[in-house]
Amino acid sequence: MSEQKDTYYIDVGTGGIYQSATASTWSFKIEATDEEIHQLRSLMDSNYLNEWGNFFRAHVPYVQYHYDRQNDAYDSTIQQIYAMIYQLGDQEAKTHIESMDILPLQ
């Protein structure tokens, strides 16, 4: 017996996950179980924390972007978020993410 999937609307920029298409602006429509949505929320929260770390690191001029673990963590997490949206998303979401060329070739 499989878990029920519900429709969610995702805004990666704000970290928003909504159950109503009219609640806020959104970029991607997905179908996800409760467990999948909790996993996506966890990734979004982690990404938010990485953004704050990057903000503070930006004020340390001697640390270059490509030597910064916080930027690496952000890049990894954002890629995981888009991979999950790609897996759970509708065809429009998949097409948009493919056009972004953010995921490794499968």
C-alpha positions in Angstrom: 0.0 0.0 0.0 1.5 3.3 -1.1 1.3 6.6 0.8 -1.0 9.2 -0.5 0.5 12.0 -2.5 -0.7 15.6 -2.2 -0.1 18.5 -4.5 2.3 21.2 -3.4 3.6 24.4 -4.9 7.2 25.3 -4.4 9.2 28.5 -4.5 12.9 27.7 -4.2 13.9 31.4 -3.9 11.9 31.9 -0.7 11.9 28.3 0.5 8.1 28.3 0.3 6.1 25.1 0.2 2.4 25.7 -0.2 -0.7 23.5 -0.6 -2.6 26.2 -2.4 -1.7 27.6 -5.8 -3.0 31.0 -4.7 -1.3 31.2 -1.3 1.8 32.8 -2.8 3.9 33.0 -5.9 5.4 29.6 -6.8 7.6 28.1 -9.5 7.1 24.4 -9.4 4.1 22.0 -8.9 4.9 18.6 -7.3 3.1 15.6 -5.9 4.6 14.4 -2.7 4.0 12.2 0.4 4.2 13.6 3.9 7.6 12.1 4.3 8.9 13.5 0.9 7.6 17.0 1.9 9.4 16.8 5.3 12.6 15.8 3.5 12.2 18.8 1.1 11.5 21.1 4.0 14.6 19.9 5.7 16.7 20.7 2.6 15.1 24.1 2.3 15.9 24.9 5.9 19.5 23.7 5.5 19.8 25.9 2.4 18.5 28.9 4.4 21.1 28.4 7.1 23.9 28.1 4.4 22.7 31.4 2.9 23.2 33.1 6.2 26.7 31.6 6.5 27.5 32.8 3.1 26.3 36.3 3.9 28.7 36.5 6.9 31.5 34.9 4.9 31.0 37.6 2.2 32.2 40.1 4.7 35.6 38.3 5.1 37.4 39.5 2.0 40.4 37.1 2.2 38.2 34.0 1.8 37.6 33.4 -1.9 34.3 31.8 -3.1 35.9 28.7 -4.5 37.7 27.9 -1.2 34.6 28.2 1.0 32.9 25.1 2.4 29.7 27.0 3.1 29.3 27.8 -0.6 30.0 24.1 -1.4 27.3 23.1 1.1 24.9 25.6 -0.5 25.6 24.4 -4.0 25.2 20.7 -2.9 21.9 21.4 -1.1 20.4 23.5 -3.9 21.2 20.7 -6.3 19.5 18.2 -4.0 16.4 20.5 -3.8 16.2 20.7 -7.6 16.7 16.9 -7.9 13.9 16.3 -5.6 11.6 18.7 -7.3 12.5 17.1 -10.6 11.7 13.7 -9.3 8.3 14.8 -7.8 7.4 17.5 -10.2 5.0 17.7 -13.1 6.2 17.8 -16.7 6.4 21.6 -16.7 8.7 21.4 -13.6 10.9 18.7 -15.2 11.2 20.7 -18.5 12.1 23.9 -16.6 14.8 22.2 -14.4 16.2 20.5 -17.5 16.5 23.9 -19.2 18.4 25.2 -16.1 21.1 22.5 -16.7 21.7 22.3 -12.9 21.5 18.5 -12.5 24.2 16.1 -13.6 23.3 14.0 -16.6 21.5 10.8 -15.7 
